[in-house]
Amino acid sequence: MAWNPEIYNKFRDERYEPFYDLLSLIQINQGLNVIDLGCGTGELTRKLADRLPGSNVIGIDSSSEMLKETGKYSNNNLKFQQTDIRQIIEAKNKYDLVFSNAALQWVDDHQKLIPQIIGLVKKNGQLAIQVPSNHTHFTHRTLHELASEEPYQQALHGWIRKVPVLHIESYAQIFSEYGCSEMTIYEKLYPHILKNADAVFDWVSGTAMLRYLERLPENLKESFVNEYKQRLHAKYGNSKPVFYSFKRIIMSAVF
């Protein structure tokens, strides 16, 4: 999936707010071995590393586009690497802190994935995860509806993205089953005021829409985008500010 850092960072402040909520749950210690799963441009990984003095932090991401910006954030204690989360799991290295901010929603089957990630945490180590839980919002439902219509349904071979994010109780149950000694899990709605329907499109085009566009043939991409824009304008109007509610799950666990 080809990420565009410029589009993604249009809403930097809105996307970074949940990072700080997650960061507030970190039990501050020195000299930790830390991994950030899905580090993006590396800016927030640097903020994480700065909160953990003397720690060795590695940020990993599968997107070469995102990682192009990481050079300005790296230092002796912070390194970046292009690799996949599944490859990190297969390597079976252990960390004092496994951190992931808005990345695991792109990896399927959380019933299996979360236990595998717990397996990366050292004894008495911490897991800290933030994932969007906004998949029932109008913007996502409309993508699904459009993809189910012709000519897109045939071009996509009936594919519709299934979001792997679980209910918060399911994450709590998994944590408990795998020996969690302390946990904090909550869902929070972040209220965003976007300029207009076009701004809503810009938000979605930098994330959820990418999976559809990468699967559609070139001759259908423009019409898919235009039809989606029309439906956003029909919902939100052409010029007025849009209240865009966005739900996210914040969770921390010690094992």
Secondary structure, DSSP 8 states (H G I E B T S, - for coil): ----HHHHGGGHHHHHHHHHHHHTTS---SS-EEEEES-TTSHHHHHHHHTSTT-EEEEEES-HHHHTTGGGT-BTTEEEEE--HHHHHHHT--EEEEEEES-GGGSS-HHHHHHHHHTTEEEEEEEEEEEE--TTSHHHHHHHHHHTSTTHHHHTTT---------HHHHHHHHHHTT-SEEEEEEEEEEEEESSHHHHHHHHHTTTTHHHHTTS-HHHHHHHHHHHHHHHHHHH-SSS-EEEEEEEEEEEEE-
